[in-house]
Amino acid sequence: MDLTFLIQTKLKGLGHLMSHNHDFKLARERMVKNQLIARGITDERVLQAMGKIPRHRFIEEALAGEAYNDHPVPIGEKQTISQPYIVALMTEALELKGKENTLEIGTGSGYQTAILAELSSRVYTIERIKSLLVHARKLLAQLGYDNILFKAFDGTLGWKEYAPFDAIMVTAGAPRIPQPIIDQLADNGRMIIPVGDRYTQELIKVTRKGEDLKQENMGGCRFVNLIGVHGWAD
């Protein structure tokens, strides 16, 4: 094979890859500007994290073109990666400053996990579907995150060994707020969880002040079902 042809072919391939990555960078910039800032997300740390993390890596390559659009994307096992605005809204609600121990219920693709890892000291993430957990763990390691602990478990029971948590995020819809998770929320801690029926929920923010729990309704949403002892049966 002609060496010049071989070099040119490799350079063309590299150029295509660089162009592809550049397109995704622009897509992230548009996502942050048009979907997040335009809809009222103001936390600079959240905006920076979502502008940095390659969301397209967390879904199938065939669907990568949908990664930065304003809607959920399927990730297999009847699960989805949430639309960017909902991810940003829930993350902003946790008011993360960087020193928190954060519990995530529902690892899914690992995208939300990555954002929490950018903004927290340590993330404890639970996923009941082992294949999703294995894939997310591998990808997050490839991306360089070393402050995440993973567990294949019933998320409605929380992770008692590492409680209390400064922040808790639940990424599936529950019929009610699971009591074990409430019990694992630290004083001055914040929790965000979708609560409702199997088809529609309200996004509820819970803030603990001693024995008092303040609840704030942040609006309607729709998530996959939270399955477990303190969630839906199936």
C-alpha positions in Angstrom: 0.0 0.0 0.0 1.2 3.5 -0.8 2.5 5.1 2.4 1.2 8.6 1.3 -2.2 7.1 0.8 -2.1 5.4 4.2 -1.1 8.6 6.0 -3.8 10.6 4.1 -6.4 8.0 5.0 -5.5 8.2 8.7 -5.5 12.0 8.7 -8.9 12.0 7.1 -10.2 9.6 9.8 -8.6 11.8 12.5 -10.1 14.9 11.0 -13.6 13.3 11.0 -13.2 12.4 14.7 -12.1 15.9 15.6 -15.0 17.4 13.6 -17.4 15.0 15.3 -16.1 16.0 18.8 -16.3 19.6 17.8 -20.0 19.2 16.8 -20.8 17.6 20.2 -19.0 20.5 22.0 -21.1 23.0 20.1 -24.2 20.9 20.9 -23.4 21.1 24.6 -22.9 24.8 24.4 -26.3 25.2 22.7 -27.9 22.9 25.3 -26.6 25.0 28.2 -27.6 28.3 26.6 -31.0 27.3 25.0 -32.3 24.7 27.4 -30.8 25.5 30.7 -30.0 29.2 31.0 -33.0 30.2 28.9 -35.3 28.2 31.3 -33.9 29.7 34.5 -31.0 27.5 35.6 -28.6 29.9 37.3 -26.1 27.7 39.3 -22.8 28.3 37.6 -21.3 25.0 38.9 -24.2 23.0 37.4 -24.0 24.9 34.1 -20.2 24.2 33.9 -20.6 20.5 34.7 -23.2 20.0 32.1 -21.2 22.0 29.6 -18.2 19.7 30.2 -19.6 16.2 30.5 -19.9 14.3 27.1 -23.6 13.3 27.4 -23.4 11.5 24.1 -21.1 8.9 25.7 -23.9 7.8 28.0 -26.3 6.6 25.3 -26.0 4.2 22.3 -23.9 5.4 19.5 -26.8 5.1 17.1 -28.7 7.6 19.2 -25.8 10.0 19.9 -27.4 12.6 17.6 -30.2 12.9 20.1 -28.0 13.3 23.2 -28.3 17.1 23.5 -31.9 17.5 22.5 -34.6 18.5 25.0 -36.1 15.1 25.7 -35.3 11.8 27.4 -33.4 9.1 25.5 -33.8 5.4 26.0 -30.8 3.5 27.4 -32.1 0.0 27.4 -33.8 -2.1 30.1 -36.9 0.1 29.7 -34.9 3.0 31.3 -34.1 6.5 30.0 -31.6 9.3 30.4 -33.6 12.3 31.6 -33.9 15.4 29.4 -31.1 18.0 30.1 -33.4 20.5 31.8 -34.7 18.1 34.3 -31.2 16.9 35.1 -30.1 20.5 35.7 -33.2 21.4 37.7 -32.8 18.5 40.1 -29.1 19.0 40.5 -29.5 22.7 41.2 -32.1 21.9 43.8 -29.5 20.0 45.8 -27.5 23.2 46.3 -24.2 21.4 46.1 -21.1 23.3 47.1 -18.4 20.6 46.7 -18.0 19.1 50.1 -21.1 16.9 50.2 -21.6 13.2 50.5 -24.3 12.6 48.0 -26.6 9.5 47.6 -28.1 8.8 44.1 -30.9 6.3 43.8 -31.0 5.1 40.2 -27.6 5.1 38.5 -29.1 4.4 35.0 -26.7 5.5 32.3 -24.3 7.2 34.8 -24.8 10.7 33.3 -26.4 12.2 36.4 -23.8 10.3 38.5 -21.1 12.1 36.6 -22.6 15.5 37.2 -23.0 14.7 41.0 -19.4 13.6 41.1 -18.3 16.9 39.5 -20.1 18.8 42.2 -19.8 16.6 45.4 -17.0 15.2 47.5 -18.2 11.7 47.1 -21.2 10.0 45.4 -22.8 6.8 46.5 -25.0 5.5 43.7 -27.4 2.5 43.7 -28.9 0.7 40.7 -31.1 -2.3 40.8 -30.4 -3.4 37.2 -26.9 -4.9 37.3 -26.2 -4.6 33.6 -26.8 -0.8 33.7 -24.6 -0.5 36.8 -21.7 -2.5 35.2 -21.8 -0.3 32.1 -22.0 3.0 34.0 -19.2 2.0 36.3 -16.9 1.1 33.3 -17.7 4.4 31.5 -17.3 6.6 34.6 -13.9 5.0 35.2 -12.9 5.7 31.6 -13.9 9.3 32.1 -11.6 9.5 35.2 -14.1 9.7 38.1 -12.7 8.1 41.3 -15.0 9.6 43.9 -18.0 7.3 43.2 -19.1 4.1 45.1 -21.5 1.8 43.3 -24.0 -0.7 44.7 -26.4 -3.1 43.0 -29.3 -3.0 45.5 -32.9 -1.9 46.2 -32.5 1.8 46.2 -35.7 2.4 48.3 -33.6 1.1 51.3 -30.9 3.7 50.7 -27.3 2.9 51.8 -27.4 2.9 55.6 -23.7 2.1 56.0 -22.7 5.5 54.7 -25.6 7.6 56.0 -26.3 10.4 56.8 -26.1 12.1 53.4 -25.9 15.8 52.8 -27.8 15.4 49.5 -30.0 12.7 48.1 -31.3 12.4 44.5 -33.9 9.9 43.4 -34.1 9.5 39.7 -37.3 7.4 39.5 -40.9 8.1 40.4 -42.1 6.9 43.8 -45.7 6.5 45.2 -44.4 8.1 48.4 -41.1 9.2 49.8 -39.4 6.0 51.2 -38.9 6.3 54.9 -35.4 4.7 55.0 -34.2 7.4 52.6 -35.8 10.2 54.8 -34.0 8.7 57.8 -30.7 8.8 56.0 -30.9 12.6 55.2 -28.5 14.6 57.3 -29.5 17.7 59.2 -29.6 20.6 56.8 -29.6 18.0 54.0 -31.6 18.3 50.8 -33.4 15.6 48.8 -35.1 15.7 45.4 -37.5 13.0 44.4 -40.4 12.6 42.0 -43.6 11.5 43.8 -46.9 10.5 42.3 -48.6 7.7 40.4 -47.0 5.4 37.8 -47.5 7.9 35.0 -47.1 11.4 36.3 -45.3 12.8 39.4 -44.5 16.0 41.1 -40.8 16.9 41.7 -40.5 17.3 45.5 -37.6 18.9 47.3 -37.2 17.9 51.0 -35.0 19.9 53.4 -34.3 18.6 56.9 -33.9 21.0 59.8 -33.5 18.9 62.9 -36.6 16.8 63.2 -38.6 19.1 60.8 -38.9 18.3 57.1 -39.8 21.1 54.7 -41.3 20.0 51.4 -41.4 22.1 48.2 -43.2 21.2 45.0 -41.1 22.1 42.0 -43.6 21.1 39.3 -44.8 18.2 37.3 -42.6 15.5 35.7 -42.6 12.0 34.5 -40.0 9.3 35.4 -39.7 5.5 35.2 -41.1 3.7 38.3 -39.0 3.4 41.5 -39.1 -0.4 42.1 -38.5 -1.8 45.6 -39.7 -2.6 49.0 -40.7 1.1 49.6 -41.6 1.9 46.0 -43.6 0.1 43.3 -43.8 -3.7 43.3 -42.7 -4.0 39.7 
